[in-house]
Amino acid sequence: MTLDNLPGRPHVAYKDGELFAEQIPLRELARQYGTPLFVYSEAAVLGALAAYQRGLAGRSAKICYSVKANPALGVIRLLAAAGCDFDIVSGGELERVIAAGVETARIIFSGVGKTRAEICRALEVGIACFNVESESELDVLNALAIASGKSAPVSIRVNPNVDPKTHPYISTGLKSSKFGIAHERALEAYRRAASMSGLRVIGIDCHIGSQITQEAPYMDAMDRMLDLVESIEATGTKIEHIDLGGGLGIDYNGDQPPQADILWSKLLAKLDARGYGDRKIMIEPGRSLVGNAGLCITEVLYLKPGDQKNFCIVDAAMNDLPRPALYQAYHAIVPLRPRADAPTRWEIVGPVCESGDWIGHDRDLSVQSGDLLAVLSAGAYCMSMASNYNSRGRAAEVLVSGSNARLIRERETITDQLRAERLVLDGHP
Ligand code: LLP
């Protein structure tokens, strides 16, 4: 990657030696809001969404943004206004989508461990579909629906046993994973679901993994799903929608995932060829909508050159950007204002007291303390997985549109962190 060319991030670019997000110099945002700071480009989010919309144009299709990738209310609202529905995995995400002003009929609920309280709330507000992941969940959902006098719309998440060829922690469609109902058991599960008076079977779903960079696993998953639709419908249960989950990868480090529109035109061609072109299509993309629309600005605190390694200590850490520590993930790191002098090889690390607290290994950069860096591809699974480890407050978030920047989340203060805690004193109840 060269400094004037940041592939895959069309709305982040250098102009006159300064890094911009859309029309805004990132240095300005750092000065105004402090660091570490997450910045998201609206145009980049909408551009990524448009690729899916083109691929699915003319079909009955729902793009259900997977909220876990980036649950900021500002992001949910942006995607809702652009026509997205939403895929949630917890009661917390349900309340976020509601708080963003989205109608509950635009929400589907995935997840292996929905609690009874979460199911009751989702029944109460009336969501579009429960993506059920086990036979015991079918029993519980049925009982709770009957008790509340409702009929729960259901899709069963099937585990198609397809290898998505990605990191083991984010492969979910293999037989060995905890997700979904095994392909071989699916028919029986549908038979049971169809016989339950509190349930209304409407669809089938799968999600085979995340950061998928090949087309073949999707084509295989679609074939396996259609085989099942055929056998389920032979038992008299109509499958109105087919939900192929999310998982499409992004370019972190020269990765070349299929483009959403091209992938979907191929998947739809398969659907048509097999005679299921009339079914409603649902998808649950997360990372591919927001991942490359975001970056994190961080300040270089100290430089610590050494015999074996040179450490560049920045003010963002594994609590803000957990993906390198968790998955050995690569995020490109670039200066906001490149220096002309020769680069040095650095370990880019945060202040957290763990050797696992690294952001980038072996990065060639010309830096001084006080410089600002941008950690790229940080729009997905960064703030959503951020923690308070080392009692660090979570970063602020800004949404940029053209030359307009809006704060969508304030920096977390120590008061925010201490709010729920009680100081228990000896001798006091
Ligand atoms: N649907 C379901 C049921 C999911 O479990 C997921 C992600 C998605 C959709 C969205 O997948 P996406 O389009 O974002 O790949 N923290 C990891 C990724 C975990 C993905 C979990 N499930 C990471 O940072 O790489």
Boltz pocket constraint, residues with backbone or C-beta under 6 A from the ligand:
constraints:
  - pocket:
      binder: B
      contacts: [[A, 66], [A, 69], [A, 87], [A, 110], [A, 111], [A, 169], [A, 170], [A, 207], [A, 209], [A, 210], [A, 211], [A, 245], [A, 246], [A, 247], [A, 248], [A, 284], [A, 285], [A, 286], [A, 287], [A, 288], [A, 323], [A, 327], [A, 380], [A, 381]]
      max_distance: 6.0
